[in-house]
Amino acid sequence: MKFLCLECDAQMEFDERQQPGDGTFAAAFVCPACGRRIAMLANPMETQLVDSLGVRIGGRTLDAEPFELVRSKVVGRDGAFVEQGEDIAGETAQHEGGGRPRWSEAAQDRLVKVPGFVRGMVKSIYSEYARERGIVEITPEIMDRARADLGLEGL
Amino acid sequence: MTPMRTYREITGGDRSGLAAQVASQRARVAARLADVRHVVAIMSGKGGVGKSFVTAALATGSAKRLGGGIGVLDADLHGPTAAHLLGARGPVRVDAEGVEPAGGSGGIKVFSMELLLPDGAPLRWREPSGDGFVWRGALEAGALREFLADVAWGALDLLLVDLPPGTAPLRDLGELVPTLDGVVAVTIPSEESRRSVSRAIQVARGQAIKVLGLIENMSGYVCEGCGKPQTLFSGDAGTQLARQFRVPLLGRVPFAPEARPGVGDAILATDVIDRFREVLSG
């Protein structure tokens, strides 16, 4: 898919992507010649169609997580997956140092609201984001920043 | 106004790199299966012929001979049974490297949607209301792709893919796994099954997928009273299909209500497994 600025006859460039969490999707494109910005707004059905292909409009900045599609789209049972660092019962192991970030209570409260089937995957994304940046504690503010930086709006 | 240029006239790349993303997905499947020596699909084109049962029995019988290195991927997303048949249970462990398959009887590695769903619950997708017919097929193909690409099978001698009825999943599998060794078609003796399996074999060949052989399931039963073989379905689909398509009939499997795949030799006679191994090795 390409976008063309008819005034400038120039191909527009991808600018940003937003998923407000209501099942819809928005992508902004900008003309490199005149700076005009346009938004492509997709309804839930169109958003789902793109998601079902396992691709990202605007390109990927990170490789897909294992089972990214299955874990985000299947209505599965809680505890179907055990993440690294969790025991088989799904309890989070205690991490003592080792560079692993801890979760503030407020961040844990927010994490609890994520459906159990995908919670582990969401948690690992935030943890990895924090670890790579040397962040020792994950707070709701860090989660917001990660969502914006990684294009994970909706998580 | 300047005439509007077409997609092909704009020489700049697709900014989203969608084609590259799809290529990357396929490369991920290829990389994951690089250590799998043989990938074989079990298909029928018709439901209710005991395809999953035969898959489990082939896996069990092969594992007994090879001592491991066997995997079963249950591609039947809506009617998954492989995990139950092979005694595999969740939860499954996941890390950045992938998803660990569950362990089944005989050391067989298993992955199935059954491991992820609530007990007895049907597969449901998180979806916007309505219009599911537009994207549901793509989601199912995507789930199969992730099963192939993200399950950490490790080194296997044989990965059996248990396909659901119908021919669309076979087409998806053939495109996702160009190195697919081939398919084994399962039929029951009836004329209705013969017709369905015939169509499925033609689809396979149209995709340049080799048909390794046929297994006729529920091929009669042994009467408990007199001990003699009895007919369960009229027809001779196994022989007819083998003749029509010039493929080997690997064997006939009698109906045995008490049989369990965990005792694979009791279900598939040793020579069936041996013939399967022979056609697999070419």
Contacts between the chains, C-beta under 8 A, distances in Angstrom:
chain1	res1	chain2	res2	distance
A	1	B	14	6.3
A	1	B	16	6.5
A	1	B	18	7.1
A	2	B	7	5.9
A	2	B	10	5.3
A	2	B	12	7.1
A	2	B	14	6.1
A	2	B	15	7.2
A	4	B	4	7.0
A	4	B	5	6.3
A	4	B	10	6.3
A	6	B	1	6.6
A	6	B	2	7.4
A	6	B	4	6.4
A	9	B	2	5.4
A	9	B	5	6.8
A	11	B	10	5.2
A	11	B	12	4.4
A	11	B	15	7.9
A	13	B	15	6.0
A	14	B	15	4.2
A	14	B	16	6.6
A	23	B	128	5.1
A	29	B	15	7.7
A	43	B	128	7.8
A	44	B	128	3.2
A	44	B	129	7.8
A	45	B	128	5.5
A	45	B	130	7.3
A	45	B	131	4.2
A	45	B	134	6.0
A	45	B	135	7.1
A	47	B	128	7.5
A	48	B	127	6.2
A	48	B	128	5.6
A	48	B	134	7.9
A	48	B	135	4.9
A	49	B	134	5.8
A	49	B	135	4.4
A	49	B	138	6.7
A	51	B	135	8.0
A	52	B	135	4.5
A	52	B	136	7.9
A	52	B	138	3.9
A	52	B	139	4.2
A	52	B	142	5.7
A	53	B	22	7.6
A	53	B	138	5.7
A	53	B	142	6.7
A	54	B	21	7.6
A	54	B	25	6.1
A	54	B	142	5.0
A	54	B	145	7.0
A	54	B	146	7.7
A	55	B	16	7.3
A	55	B	18	5.2
A	55	B	21	4.4
A	55	B	22	6.7
A	56	B	16	6.9
A	56	B	21	7.0
A	57	B	16	5.1
A	57	B	18	8.0
A	58	B	15	6.9
A	58	B	16	5.4
A	59	B	15	6.8
A	59	B	16	5.2
A	59	B	17	4.8
A	59	B	21	7.4
A	60	B	17	7.8
A	60	B	21	6.3
A	64	B	25	7.9
A	64	B	28	8.0
A	65	B	96	7.9
A	66	B	94	5.8
A	66	B	95	7.8
A	66	B	96	7.4
A	66	B	97	7.5
A	66	B	98	4.8
A	66	B	99	5.3
A	66	B	146	7.6
A	66	B	150	4.1
A	67	B	94	6.8
A	67	B	99	5.6
A	67	B	146	5.3
A	67	B	150	5.3
A	68	B	146	7.3
A	69	B	139	7.2
A	69	B	142	4.7
A	69	B	143	6.5
A	69	B	145	8.0
A	69	B	146	5.5
A	70	B	116	7.2
A	70	B	143	5.3
A	70	B	146	5.3
A	70	B	147	7.9
A	72	B	126	7.3
A	73	B	125	5.2
A	73	B	126	5.4
A	73	B	127	7.9
A	73	B	139	5.9
A	73	B	143	7.9
A	74	B	113	7.6
A	74	B	116	6.2
A	74	B	117	7.7
A	74	B	123	6.8
A	74	B	124	7.6
A	74	B	125	6.5
A	74	B	126	7.5
A	74	B	143	7.3
A	75	B	124	4.2
A	75	B	125	6.9
A	75	B	126	6.0
A	76	B	116	4.3
A	76	B	117	5.9
A	76	B	118	7.5
A	77	B	116	6.9
A	77	B	117	6.2
A	77	B	118	4.1
A	77	B	119	7.7
A	77	B	121	7.6
A	79	B	91	5.5
A	80	B	90	5.7
A	80	B	91	5.5
A	80	B	92	6.9
A	80	B	115	6.7
A	80	B	116	4.5
A	80	B	117	8.0
A	81	B	91	6.0
A	81	B	92	6.0
A	81	B	93	7.6
A	81	B	94	4.8
A	81	B	99	7.4
A	81	B	116	8.0
A	82	B	91	4.9
A	82	B	92	7.1
A	82	B	93	4.9
A	82	B	94	7.0
A	83	B	93	7.9
A	83	B	94	6.1
A	83	B	95	7.1
A	84	B	93	7.7
A	84	B	94	7.6
A	84	B	95	4.0
A	84	B	96	7.4
A	88	B	91	6.7
A	90	B	91	7.2
A	117	B	116	7.9
A	120	B	94	7.0
A	121	B	94	7.6
A	124	B	96	7.6
A	128	B	96	7.9
